């Protein structure tokens, strides 16, 4: 930040960090004090005549403050809402002054570029995306955690070599990149080199560096609904496409997962998703439909199964589950009868039982209780 300030003639740097990260705050404060002690921050740095110091600004954890104008408003003590650009922060930013906004990850590359040279840095990565990228690898994968890989590394290398493959030997189904607003990529994308352009072309994005791996047991309609639920919660509400449109998207997804959807709902999801992307004020709304649009594109048969057959192929959507008792395995022990909260299971003791699906609330209590694997779920 001091190098950046020297280059553009700025004397003040601000680090914006969530107040919920006390350990990171403590370490940042210590690092700033150490830099001042070494004479790398403060007045007349290294007798250069250049003054530069850094302060911390705390955020309340709003996702929308990842957008630069919303972040600046939050640092000023105002509501974290984006504004129309121009003017861009470089012209009029924090307290109306020209402001250069960069991610910490970007600034962290500057010292090593100066030490080793731009040619060395350019030798890492792809033609249009240089250097390395940090990802938070999570989900149905054996090795979770933070990883740093050169740009251009394939998804297959990340998931099956660094990540150690899918847990419990399950089949890989999808990987969601870019955080809550990223798209879901499939097996056909596994050999795609990871860089900004390739991820955008595939319907996802680099974003915050999140990478969540899913297996055959995940329902992609439910996954899209999960991410939309987060986006609806995090929308600042300033513009109608994001505030209202994402709410409608989420309602339709819930309708489909609840077994009440139609094929027209799928088309409506696609149309509304594109409208929200085209008309939202900031990057939150412009990318929020990505999980919906990408899952429709790559897992369309799964959506059709939900609305045509009223079946969730992954067996995740509670409302679409169908419980039955396998007569050849049921011993009539009545354990399921005693655990059913609505009395949906009937039958004589020591005789095969049956489930009245008009009464069944699909809670799964009988499935958990049965010791003889006599409960079938589909």
N, C-alpha and C positions, 0 to 999 in steps of 0.2 A: 504493500500500500504506500509505503514511503517512496519507493521508486516511481510508482504511478503518480504520486503527488508531485514529485520533482519534475517529471516529464510534462505535466500539464499546468504547473504553477499553483497547485493547491497546497494549503498549509494545514488542512484538517481532514482527518479520516474518521469515518464512522463504521463500526461493525454492528450489524443488526443480528440479534440472536434471540431465540425464544427464551422467555423467562423460566420455562419448565426444564431448562437444561443447566442446573446448578453446577455440575461438574465441569462442563465446558466453559461456563462463565468464570469459574474459579481459575481454570487453567489459562484462559485468555487474559484475565487480569494479571496473573503472575508473569506471563510472557511479555505483556506491555511494560510492566515494571522492570523486568530484566532488560528489555530493549532500551528503556530510558537510562538504566544504570550503565549500559555499555556506550551510551551516547549516540544510539541509533534512532532515538526519538527525542523530541524536545526542540530547544532553541540551538541554532547554529550547529547542525548535525555534522560531526567530523570536520569542524572548522570550514565548512563549505559556504556558510552564510545562509543556508537553507533551514527554515523552521518547519517542522511537521510533527503533529501529535495525533494520537488515536483515542477515541472515546467509544464506549459501548452503548448501544441503544437496545432496549428490551421490547420484544413483541409478545403478544398474548396467544400466539399459536395459530393465527389465521392463515389458512392455506392460500387465500387470495393475495396475501402479502408477498408471495413469490413473484408477483407482477411488480415491475419497478416503480410505477407511480403510486400504487397502493402501499408499497414498502416505504416510500418517502413520506407519504401522509401519516403513516403509523409512527415513523421516527419523529415527526413534527408534533406528535401528541393528538393527532386527529383520527377519525374513523378510517380504517384501512380499506379504502375504495379506490379503484383505478379512475383515471381521467383520460379524456380523449387526447390523442397525440396527432399532430404537434400542438403546443411546443413539446419537444423531447427534453428529458432531464438534462441532456448535455447543454441545452440552452437555458432552461429554467427548471431547476430541480429543488433540492432541499433548501427551504426558506427563500425560495425564488432565485437561488444562485445556481450557476452552471455546476452540474453534478455528474460524475462518472460512476456508473453503477456496474459492479462486477461481482460474480460469484467468488467465494473464497477459493474454490477449486481452481478457478481460472488464475487468480492472483498467485496461487501457490506454484504455478509453473514459471513465473517470471525469474526468480533467482537462479534456477537451474539452467534456464535459457541463457542468461547473462554469463554464467560460469562456464558452460560447455559450448555455447554458440548456437545460433539458429539452425545451422546445417545439421548438427547432431540431433536437435529436437525434430527437425523435418524428416530425419531418417526413420522416425518411429511413426507408425500409423499409415493412413491411406493418402491418396493424392489430395483430397479435399478436406480430410479430417486428420490433423496431425496430433501426435502425442499419445497419451494414455487416457483411460477413463476409469473412474471408480464406480463400481456397482455394488448394490446391496442385494446379495443373492439369498433368496428365501423361498419358502413354499415346500412342495413335495420333493425335496432333494436331500441327498445324504450329507453334503457339506454346505452349511449355511454360513453367512458372514460377509464381511466387506472384502472385495477383491479389486485389484487394479490390473487392467490388461491393456495392451496396445490397441489403438483403434484398428479395426480390420480383423480382429479376432472373431471367429465365427461363433454363433450361438451353440453349435454342437460342441465346440471345444470348451466353452464356458460351462455348459450344463453337464456334459458327460465326462470331461476330463478334470476340470477344476472342481466342479460341483459333485463329482463322484456318481452321477447318474440318479435315477429316480428311486425313491424310497421303496423298500419291500419288493423290489423287482417289478413294480407296476409299469404300465405302458405310458410313455410321455404323451401328453395331449396338447398342451399349449404353454406358452410363456408370455407373461404380460410385462412389457418394458415401459419405462418412463413414468412410473408412479400412477396414481389413480386416474389420470387422464390419458394414459397410454393405451395402445391397442394390444390385442391378443394375437400372437403369431403361432403358427402351427408347424407340424413336422416338415412341411415343404420349405419352411424358412430357416431350418436348422443350419444350412450351409451358407447363409447370408452373412457376409462380413459386417460386423457391427460398426457403423459410423452414422453421422447425422443424416446423410442423404438416403442411405439404404433403408434405415428404419422408417423415415418419412414415406418413402416410396412403398413400403410394405403396409402402411396404414397405422404405424405406431410412431414413437419418437424416443429420443434419448432422455429428455426430461431431467428428472432429479436423480436418475441412475438406479431406480428401483428395477428389480428383475425377479418376478414371482413365477415359479414353475408350478404347473398343474398336471395332474395325472388323470387316468381314465375314470376316476371316481368323482371328478368335478363336473358340475352342470354349468355350461357356458352361459345359459340364460340367467341362472342364479348369480353367476360371477358378475355379469354386466349389471344386474340389479344391485349387487353389493357396492360396486364402485359408484353407481349413480346415487345411491343413498348417501355416500360420503360427499359427493359433489353438491348435492342439494343442500346438505348441512353447511357446507363451506362457502356457498355463493354469498357474496356481499349483498345481493339483492338490488344493486343499482340499476341494472338494465333488465328489461322484461324478457328477452330471449333466454337468458340464463336463469333468472329467478323463476319464471313460470314454465318455460320450455323444459328444463331439466326435471321439474316436478312432474310434468305430464309424461315425460319419458319413463320416469321411475314408476309412476302409477300403472302404465301399460305393461311394463315388465313384471310388476307384482301381479297384475291380472293374468298374464300368461303363466307365471309360475303357480298361480292359484287355480289353474285349470279352467279359466273362464275366457281365454284368449281366442282370437280368430285370425285367419290369414290376413285380413285387412289390417289388423293391429301391427303385423310385421311390416307391411308397406308404410303404415303411418309412422312407425319408429324410424324407418329409413328417411322418409321425407322430412320429418320434424328434426331429426338429427342433423341433416344437411343445412336446414334453415338456421338452427342454433349456431352451427359452426360459422356460417356466413354473416350473421348479424349481431353476435355478441360483442360487447365492448372490449373485453380483454382476453388474455390467453386462457383463463380458466374456462370461460364459456365456449371459446373457440375450439378447445380440445376435449371438453367433457363428454361429447357423444362418441369419442373414439372407441371405448370399450363396447358400446352397443353396435356401432357400425361394423367394427372388425369381427365381432362374434357372429353377426348376421351373415357377413360375407364368407367367413371360413367355416361356420357351423350351422348353415341354413337348415340342413336336415334335422338338427336338434330342435330348432325353433318349430319346424313343421310337426315334429312328433308331439310337442307340447300342445299345439292348437288343433291338430287333426285327430290324433289318437288319444289325447289326454294322458300321455305317458311321458315321464322324465327318464330318458335313456340312462342317465347316471344314477337315478334313484335318489336324488337329493331333494327334490321339491316335495315337501310334505303332503301338500294337497293332492298330488298326483300319485302317491303311493297306494298300492292295493295289497292288503294283507289277506292271506288265506292260510288254512291249516292243511297240511299234507296228511291225509287219512292213514297212509301206510306207516307214518312215523309217530303219529299222535297216540299216546298210551292212556289218555283220559285221566292224567294225574291231577287236573284242575288247577295247576299252578297259574296258568294264564287267566283262568276264570277269576281267581282271587285277586289278581293284580290289575285286571281291566277296570278303569275308573268309571266306565259308562255301561257296563253289563252287556257288551256287544258280543261276548263269546258264550255260546250255549252248547249243551251236550251232557249226557249222562256220565257219571264217574266210571272210569275204566273203559269208556267207549270214545271213539274219535269225536272231537268237537268241531264246531264250525263258527265262522265269524259273520255276524250280520253287518254287512258293509253300509247299511243305511244308518246304523248307530255308531259305527267305528269312527273315532276322531283321529286315527292315524298317529297316535302318540308313541307307538313302538314299545310300550311297556311289556306286551306279551312276547315280543321278539326277544327282548333282553332277558326275560324270565325263563323262557323255555330251555330245558336242558337236553332236549331230544332233537333239536334242529327241525322241529315240525312246523315252524312258522315260515311261510314263504312270503317274500316281499318282492314286488316288481313295480 
